[in-house]
């Protein structure tokens, strides 16, 4: 398993620092994350820093972390023994988070920083340690269409990147006229993923099961991956067809192999969001599981503001570079689009180091 090739890496942590990041987004909310920096010395005695990002969604949790700091994590470890250390400490010292999955998000931020530091202390990078090559990363642009929804944002994106592919979130306000406008703007094949968001509960992005909406978009975008449908008595018949089932992907319910095995049928697609898994071991175990069963994967983003964005691009480059990866550069999430935007695919760094997509990780 890939994790075994990293588990024995030596890790020495002398200092822990936190940086609160904040930015407005195209989805009309203020994103707050925390970048975690673990510092230690390399073989030459020079200080090197490993970085990761806590993508917990509630700003209050980041404010509390800034006040309390993390538990003491300094010391000598291997990657594997550091993971054991994280099992024994509470990364939310100010109190339990609002949602239990936030524990995974924070743990991922800390473990990814530890991996970055351990690799830098060893003078190597993750691809070399895993014996894999870095490939150019194909990406899609994930965007909402406003209130009321229009195709205006898509038109602006296509003006800058004419062959851009998209991931869209259908909502009950979509109608036949809007869908026709989307098809006119990007083509039915330009929408690679339809995120139905039917597996969320108690969040700001919940979308109720709607058989009419599902039927509308299934027919209008016959090749699009269908992410996280809600399976109810009304919607389930739409997915009885084998061809439709083969288009279904899962995201929100997936935190490890057990969750894949609990799905209503073995999937053909999976959205891999590293922070959902919490630990490096769980992430790598899940990627290996999918490879063994020919489950196609693609990377998912969570409005990362710091090093975390590059890390999900790096993971895509290692394992699923040709997928419809929702890992577009941060410029795509800006409320106001710049005059030009990076185009797909993203080229990997010519000088990889640690667990970063670029030298500075941002």
matplotlib code that plots the C-alpha trace (Angstrom):
import matplotlib.pyplot as plt

x = [0.0, 1.3, 1.0, 3.6, 6.2, 5.7, 5.0, 8.6, 9.8, 11.5, 9.8, 11.2, 9.0, 10.5, 7.7, 4.1, 2.6, -0.9, -2.0, -5.7, -6.6, -9.7, -11.1, -14.3, -15.5, -17.6, -20.2, -21.0, -19.6, -16.4, -14.1, -11.9, -9.2, -6.1, -2.7, -0.7, 3.1, 5.4, 9.0, 12.1, 15.7, 16.9, 20.1, 22.2, 20.8, 18.7, 15.2, 12.5, 8.8, 6.0, 2.5, -1.0, -4.5, -7.4, -10.5, -13.1, -16.1, -17.1, -15.1, -15.8, -13.7, -10.7, -11.1, -11.1, -8.1, -6.2, -7.0, -6.1, -3.5, -3.0, -1.9, 1.9, 3.0, 6.8, 9.0, 10.6, 8.4, 7.9, 4.9, 3.1, 3.9, 2.8, -0.5, -0.8, 0.0, -2.9, -5.2, -4.3, -4.9, -7.9, -7.3, -10.3, -9.2, -11.8, -14.6, -16.2, -16.8, -20.3, -19.9, -18.0, -16.4, -14.5, -12.2, -11.1, -10.6, -8.3, -6.5, -5.8, -4.4, -2.0, -1.0, -0.4, 1.8, 3.7, 4.2, 5.4, 7.9, 9.2, 9.8, 11.6, 13.8, 14.7, 15.4, 12.8, 9.2, 6.1, 6.2, 9.7, 9.0, 5.9, 7.7, 5.1, 5.4, 3.6, 1.2, -0.5, -3.8, -7.0, -9.5, -13.0, -14.3, -16.9, -19.2, -22.7, -25.0, -26.2, -29.7, -31.7, -29.5, -28.3, -25.6, -23.7, -20.8, -20.4, -20.3, -17.6, -15.5, -15.8, -14.7, -11.5, -11.0, -13.0, -12.6, -13.2, -15.2, -17.5, -18.9, -22.4, -24.8, -28.4, -30.9, -34.8, -34.7, -33.3, -35.8, -35.7, -34.8, -31.8, -30.6, -30.9, -28.8, -26.1, -26.1, -25.8, -22.9, -20.7, -22.4, -23.9, -20.5, -18.9, -20.6, -18.5, -20.1, -23.6, -23.4, -26.9, -25.9, -28.5, -26.3, -25.8, -27.9, -28.1, -25.7, -26.2, -25.8, -28.4, -30.5, -33.7, -34.5, -36.4, -37.3, -38.3, -34.9, -33.1, -34.9, -34.2, -30.5, -30.0, -31.5, -29.9, -26.3, -26.3, -22.5, -22.1, -21.1, -24.0, -22.6, -24.4, -28.0, -30.6, -32.3, -35.9, -39.1, -39.5, -35.9, -34.6, -36.4, -34.3, -31.2, -32.5, -31.1, -27.6, -26.2, -27.4, -25.9, -22.6, -22.6, -23.2, -20.4, -20.3, -18.6, -20.2, -20.8, -17.2, -14.7, -13.0, -13.3, -16.2, -18.3, -17.7, -18.7, -21.9, -23.1, -26.3, -24.2, -20.5, -19.7, -18.0, -16.9, -15.7, -14.9, -11.7, -11.6, -8.5, -9.7, -12.8, -10.5, -8.6, -5.6, -3.0, -3.5, -7.2, -6.8, -4.1, -6.1, -9.2, -7.2, -5.7, -9.2, -10.5, -7.6, -8.1, -11.8, -11.5, -13.4, -12.6, -11.6, -11.3, -10.2, -12.5, -11.9, -13.2, -12.3, -8.8, -7.0, -3.4, -1.2, -4.2, -5.2, -1.8, -1.9, -5.2, -3.8, -0.7, -2.7, -4.7, -1.4, -0.2, -3.4, -6.2, -4.7, -7.1, -10.3, -12.7, -10.9, -12.6, -9.2, -9.1, -6.7, -8.0, -8.6, -11.7, -13.2, -12.8, -16.0, -14.7, -12.9, -9.5, -8.9, -7.2, -7.3, -5.1, -6.2, -6.4, -4.3, -2.0, 1.6, 3.5, 6.5, 9.8, 11.5, 9.1, 9.8, 7.9, 4.2, 3.6, 2.4, 4.7, 7.7, 5.7, 2.6, 0.2]
y = [0.0, 3.5, 4.6, 2.0, 3.8, 6.9, 5.6, 5.2, 8.6, 10.4, 13.6, 16.1, 19.0, 21.9, 24.5, 24.9, 28.1, 29.0, 31.5, 32.5, 33.0, 34.8, 35.5, 36.4, 33.7, 33.5, 31.5, 34.7, 33.7, 34.6, 31.6, 31.2, 28.5, 28.0, 27.2, 25.0, 25.3, 22.7, 23.6, 21.5, 21.0, 19.1, 17.0, 20.2, 21.9, 24.3, 25.1, 23.8, 24.2, 21.8, 23.2, 21.9, 23.6, 23.1, 23.6, 23.4, 25.5, 27.5, 30.7, 30.5, 27.3, 29.0, 31.9, 29.5, 27.7, 31.0, 31.7, 28.2, 26.9, 23.2, 20.8, 20.3, 18.4, 18.9, 15.9, 13.1, 10.8, 8.8, 9.6, 6.6, 7.3, 10.9, 9.6, 7.7, 10.9, 12.6, 9.8, 10.6, 14.4, 16.7, 19.0, 21.1, 22.2, 25.0, 22.4, 19.9, 21.2, 21.8, 18.9, 15.7, 15.7, 18.8, 16.6, 14.9, 18.3, 19.5, 16.3, 16.3, 19.8, 18.6, 15.3, 16.9, 19.5, 16.6, 14.8, 18.0, 18.5, 14.9, 14.9, 18.3, 17.1, 14.0, 16.2, 14.5, 14.8, 12.6, 11.4, 10.1, 8.4, 6.7, 5.8, 7.6, 10.3, 13.7, 14.1, 17.3, 17.7, 18.2, 20.3, 21.6, 24.9, 24.6, 27.6, 28.5, 30.5, 33.2, 34.2, 34.0, 31.6, 32.6, 31.5, 34.8, 33.4, 30.6, 33.0, 35.1, 32.0, 30.7, 34.1, 33.7, 29.9, 28.8, 25.1, 25.2, 22.3, 22.8, 21.3, 22.7, 22.5, 22.1, 23.6, 23.7, 27.1, 25.7, 25.4, 24.3, 27.8, 28.1, 24.6, 25.5, 28.6, 26.4, 24.1, 27.0, 28.4, 25.4, 22.5, 19.4, 17.8, 20.9, 20.1, 17.2, 16.9, 17.7, 18.0, 17.2, 17.7, 15.3, 13.7, 16.8, 17.3, 20.4, 22.5, 25.7, 23.7, 21.0, 20.4, 18.4, 15.4, 16.7, 14.1, 16.8, 18.5, 15.2, 14.2, 17.6, 17.5, 13.8, 14.2, 17.6, 16.4, 12.7, 12.3, 14.2, 12.5, 12.6, 13.4, 12.7, 12.1, 11.7, 8.3, 8.5, 6.6, 9.3, 9.6, 6.0, 4.7, 7.2, 5.3, 1.8, 2.0, 0.6, 3.3, 6.0, 4.2, 4.1, 7.9, 8.2, 9.5, 9.9, 12.6, 13.8, 10.2, 9.1, 9.1, 5.8, 2.3, 1.3, 4.1, 2.9, -0.6, 0.8, 2.5, 1.2, -0.2, -0.5, 2.9, 3.6, 7.1, 8.7, 12.3, 12.2, 15.1, 14.3, 16.3, 14.0, 11.0, 12.8, 10.6, 9.9, 6.1, 6.2, 8.4, 6.1, 2.9, 4.3, 5.3, 1.8, 0.2, 2.2, 1.3, -2.4, -2.2, 0.2, 2.9, 6.1, 9.0, 12.7, 15.4, 17.7, 21.1, 23.0, 26.6, 26.1, 29.4, 28.3, 25.3, 22.9, 23.8, 22.8, 19.6, 18.4, 19.3, 17.2, 14.2, 14.4, 14.6, 11.4, 9.2, 10.6, 13.3, 12.7, 12.9, 15.8, 17.2, 20.0, 21.5, 24.6, 27.4, 29.8, 32.6, 30.7, 31.2, 35.0, 37.0, 39.1, 37.2, 38.4, 39.3, 35.9, 32.6, 29.5, 26.8, 23.1, 21.0, 22.3, 21.4, 19.9, 21.6, 20.8, 20.8, 19.1, 19.2, 17.9, 17.7, 20.8, 21.5, 24.5, 25.7, 28.0, 25.8, 28.7]
z = [0.0, -0.8, 2.8, 3.8, 1.7, 3.7, 7.2, 8.2, 7.2, 10.1, 11.4, 13.8, 15.0, 16.9, 16.5, 15.4, 14.0, 12.6, 10.1, 9.7, 6.0, 4.7, 1.3, -0.5, -3.0, -6.1, -4.1, -2.1, 1.2, 3.1, 3.3, 6.3, 6.7, 8.9, 7.4, 9.8, 9.8, 11.4, 11.6, 12.2, 11.0, 8.0, 7.8, 7.3, 10.4, 8.3, 9.4, 7.0, 7.3, 6.4, 5.7, 5.6, 5.7, 7.9, 5.7, 8.5, 7.2, 10.3, 10.8, 14.6, 14.7, 13.2, 15.5, 18.5, 17.2, 16.9, 20.5, 21.9, 19.5, 18.9, 21.6, 21.9, 18.9, 19.1, 19.3, 17.3, 15.3, 12.2, 10.0, 11.4, 15.1, 14.5, 13.3, 16.6, 18.5, 16.7, 17.8, 21.4, 21.4, 20.9, 18.0, 19.1, 22.6, 22.8, 22.6, 20.3, 16.7, 15.3, 12.9, 13.6, 10.2, 11.1, 13.2, 10.0, 8.2, 11.0, 11.3, 7.5, 7.8, 10.5, 8.9, 5.5, 7.1, 8.8, 5.6, 3.9, 6.7, 6.8, 3.0, 3.2, 6.1, 4.0, 0.9, -1.2, -2.6, -2.4, -6.0, -5.6, -2.3, -3.9, -7.1, -9.2, -11.8, -11.8, -14.7, -16.1, -14.2, -16.1, -14.2, -14.4, -13.1, -10.3, -10.3, -9.1, -11.4, -9.1, -7.8, -9.9, -11.8, -15.3, -17.7, -17.3, -15.2, -17.7, -20.6, -18.8, -18.1, -21.7, -23.0, -21.1, -21.6, -24.7, -24.1, -20.3, -18.8, -15.8, -12.7, -11.9, -8.9, -10.2, -7.8, -8.0, -9.6, -12.8, -15.6, -19.3, -20.5, -18.2, -19.1, -22.8, -22.2, -20.4, -23.4, -25.8, -23.8, -23.0, -24.9, -23.3, -23.2, -21.5, -18.2, -16.9, -13.4, -12.0, -8.3, -7.0, -3.4, -2.2, 0.4, 2.6, 5.8, 7.8, 5.7, 3.7, 0.4, 1.0, -2.1, -1.7, -3.9, -6.9, -9.6, -12.1, -11.7, -11.9, -15.1, -16.7, -16.2, -16.8, -20.2, -21.1, -20.1, -21.1, -20.4, -17.2, -14.0, -11.4, -8.0, -4.7, -5.8, -3.1, -3.5, -2.5, -3.6, -6.3, -7.5, -7.2, -10.4, -12.4, -11.3, -11.9, -15.4, -15.5, -17.8, -15.5, -12.5, -14.2, -14.3, -10.5, -8.2, -4.5, -2.4, 0.9, 2.4, 1.7, 4.6, 3.9, 2.5, 4.8, 3.4, -0.2, 0.8, 2.4, -0.8, -2.5, -5.4, -6.2, -7.7, -11.0, -9.9, -6.7, -5.7, -3.5, -1.0, 1.2, 4.2, 4.5, 5.2, 8.0, 7.9, 5.2, 5.8, 5.2, 2.0, 0.5, 1.5, -0.3, -3.5, -3.6, -3.1, -6.0, -8.3, -7.5, -8.5, -11.5, -9.7, -11.5, -9.2, -9.5, -7.0, -5.1, -3.7, -0.7, -1.4, -0.1, 0.4, 1.1, 0.6, 0.6, -3.0, -4.3, -2.3, -3.9, -7.3, -6.4, -5.4, -8.6, -10.6, -8.8, -9.2, -11.4, -13.6, -16.5, -14.3, -14.3, -11.3, -9.3, -8.4, -10.6, -9.6, -7.0, -9.5, -10.7, -7.2, -7.2, -7.1, -10.0, -12.8, -13.9, -17.6, -18.1, -16.3, -16.3, -18.7, -18.3, -17.8, -15.0, -15.5, -12.5, -11.1, -12.7, -9.3, -6.9, -3.2, -0.1, -0.4, -2.5, -6.0, -6.3, -4.4, -2.1, -2.2, -2.9]

ax = plt.figure().add_subplot(projection="3d")
ax.plot(x, y, z, "-o")
ax.set_aspect("equal")
plt.show()
